[in-house]
Amino acid sequence: MARCKWCDKGGFFTKVGKEGLCSPCEGTVLPDIERRSNEIYEAMHVFERAQDPGEKRAECDKVIGAAEHLARYEEKGLTTCSPPARLVADEYRGFRRQLGG
């Protein structure tokens, strides 16, 4: 029997896609993962180019927020971004501490 990784619905008539999600979850979870992953990559790029510590802190906060959101999906066994969101969040927390404020 199939069981959705996100909503945990399962049963004889439940179908899941290749990611292990039922159709309703696939329509909401996958676009959210893509959007949050893009937020992370964009904020990382801005962080790398930024000179102002305040701007760097703001971008760290964006990365951390999006990565923490994605980590909830990873806890359910879904693939989100590479490297895994939990590692990204930890790394940018370290950058944020170095910047202070």
C-alpha distance (Angstrom), angle and dihedral (degrees) to the residues before:
residue distance angle dihedral
M1 . . .
A2 3.75 . .
R3 3.78 122.4 .
C4 3.81 127.3 -169.8
K5 3.80 112.2 -118.3
W6 3.81 92.7 -145.2
C7 3.83 109.1 38.7
D8 3.82 94.4 22.1
K9 3.81 92.5 -134.4
G10 3.74 112.3 150.8
G11 3.70 143.5 156.6
F12 3.74 145.2 121.6
F13 3.81 94.0 -60.0
T14 3.80 97.4 39.7
K15 3.78 115.1 113.3
V16 3.78 123.9 -167.0
G17 3.79 130.6 -168.1
K18 3.78 127.5 -125.3
E19 3.84 90.2 -78.7
G20 3.80 90.6 55.6
L21 3.81 95.8 -108.9
C22 3.78 129.4 129.4
S23 3.79 116.8 -122.3
P24 3.84 97.4 -96.4
C25 3.81 92.2 47.8
E26 3.79 92.2 44.0
G27 3.82 88.7 57.5
T28 3.79 93.4 53.7
V29 3.80 107.4 25.1
L30 3.81 99.8 48.8
P31 3.83 95.0 50.9
D32 3.82 89.3 46.4
I33 3.80 91.4 51.5
E34 3.80 90.5 49.7
R35 3.81 93.1 47.3
R36 3.81 94.2 47.6
S37 3.81 91.9 45.3
N38 3.79 89.8 52.9
E39 3.82 89.8 49.0
I40 3.79 89.1 54.6
Y41 3.79 95.1 48.8
E42 3.81 93.0 45.8
A43 3.81 93.1 48.3
M44 3.82 90.7 47.1
H45 3.78 89.5 53.4
V46 3.81 93.1 49.4
F47 3.81 90.4 45.0
E48 3.80 91.4 54.8
R49 3.82 92.8 51.4
A50 3.81 98.3 39.2
Q51 3.80 119.3 106.5
D52 3.79 98.8 -177.9
P53 3.83 113.2 86.5
G54 3.80 90.9 -144.4
E55 3.78 91.4 55.2
K56 3.80 90.7 46.4
R57 3.83 90.2 51.9
A58 3.81 91.0 49.7
E59 3.79 91.5 51.4
C60 3.82 90.7 47.6
D61 3.79 88.6 53.7
K62 3.82 90.6 51.4
V63 3.79 92.1 50.1
I64 3.80 92.6 46.7
G65 3.81 93.4 48.0
A66 3.79 94.6 49.2
A67 3.81 92.7 42.8
E68 3.80 92.6 50.9
H69 3.80 88.8 51.0
L70 3.82 91.1 51.2
A71 3.80 91.7 45.9
R72 3.81 88.6 68.2
Y73 3.80 88.7 60.9
E74 3.79 91.1 47.2
E75 3.81 89.9 53.6
K76 3.82 86.9 60.4
G77 3.80 91.3 52.6
L78 3.79 99.3 -98.8
T79 3.79 123.4 137.5
T80 3.79 113.1 -123.4
C81 3.79 119.7 160.6
S82 3.75 138.4 -18.3
P83 2.97 119.3 -85.1
P84 3.81 94.2 32.5
A85 3.79 115.3 -93.5
R86 3.81 94.3 -116.5
L87 3.82 90.6 59.1
V88 3.81 91.7 46.2
A89 3.80 91.3 51.3
D90 3.81 91.9 49.2
E91 3.80 92.5 48.5
Y92 3.80 93.8 49.8
R93 3.80 92.0 45.5
G94 3.80 85.3 59.3
F95 3.82 91.3 49.9
R96 3.81 89.1 47.6
R97 3.82 91.8 52.5
Q98 3.82 90.5 50.0
L99 3.80 89.9 53.3
G100 3.80 93.2 50.3
G101 3.78 121.9 -164.9
